[in-house]
């Protein structure tokens, strides 16, 4: 038997705790109109590594903080940033195992679109399809939502520029100039708002993302991370490219050094 | 059925209100627009959708659910035209979307979509059309309707208006004025989305400049 009782108006836990039955599935609303399963899925994202996307002067870049729980892990494994077709890329944060089917689905969609229409899938269509895909899993009691927030960047043939979209576990998607997800996303957003994105190049943005990630990390100061990134810029001939390791390493070191400097300055100020 | 009640709660707790008015030969949909995140590309945060060139709708409630229903509505509209050789009438489209909404309330394991959808069009035979579909799968044709957190207040104001003889300008301004009064705000063009459908042309969103003109006309009247 479930530890619940009927109060005459709604189900509550035995000690009067609210909501105990309303989180049993995606197909259940709580009396105040919330779907708890979607909110719990969002929690999975909140506990995961940072994901930052920026639409810059010369393209779009997405950077991910890939936490490495063990030194035995190979740096390149557990990838968070994936190409999807030639003209688009996807990155996710949250429950990593859920990422694989999403990436596969996105790749299927892009390929099918190209087979059918002969042109690359436009960014808003790709984002919309992913949104619907995520949303579908929030509508059945037998499924659970994806525990992911996904960023997708894709090049638009018509307007000749890349765009950035972000999709959350509920399937809601919007287009962004700058976006952040994962742990400390509020702090990341504050840092992003300080940037002048219209004047920033992707190369410079890569370093800025590294600095933001170093800045917003707190309790995880002990767990090392790898900076993964992908971009679509004029330099990549508007194709999605995983940022080469040497550039990422450079950006990582730069971000670390800058943050240490800022940290030292703060300590000096405190003295 | 509690789940449909709770879903309607979800629509209301979104904090946004929508007003729709059907005039003599035009229909106007107005909804609030709150873009709180500076980093979002505001143009992508729209709740107005073109289902066919002649039929538009406004979605109030959970936007992911709304987008899903819009995609299904577009599919229905296309299938109808493909099977029958003529454009789907607004009333029939509304009924199909309502049927889809109803299925969710009857199948175990399915979640009710927390959206109110308001459809509008100018029908070749029947003139201006305005239909409202709710999460439970109810649908009705209206002369004027509202949805969202302050829909009760909006509906009370709309009941007093005689909309049947309104021309385009009056229809638009009545809709905007009703929304302004209901949420007690003095709107700037960026704070609302206004869409119209009128005889001779399809469903379209008004540009900020046009919205500004109407807001000014309303202010001057007061």
Interface residues (C-beta under 8 A of the other chain):
Chain A: X25 X26 X27 X28 X29 X30 X31 X32 X33 X34 X35 X124 X128 X131 X132 X134 X135 X136 X138 X139 X140 X141 X142 X163 X165 X170 X171 X172 X173 X174 X175 X176 X177 X178 X179 X189 X192 X193
Chain B: X2 X3 X6 X7 X8 X9 X10 X11 X12 X13 X37 X38 X39 X40 X41 X43 X44 X45 X62 X63 X64 X65 X67 X68 X71 X104 X108 X109 X110 X111 X112 X113 X114
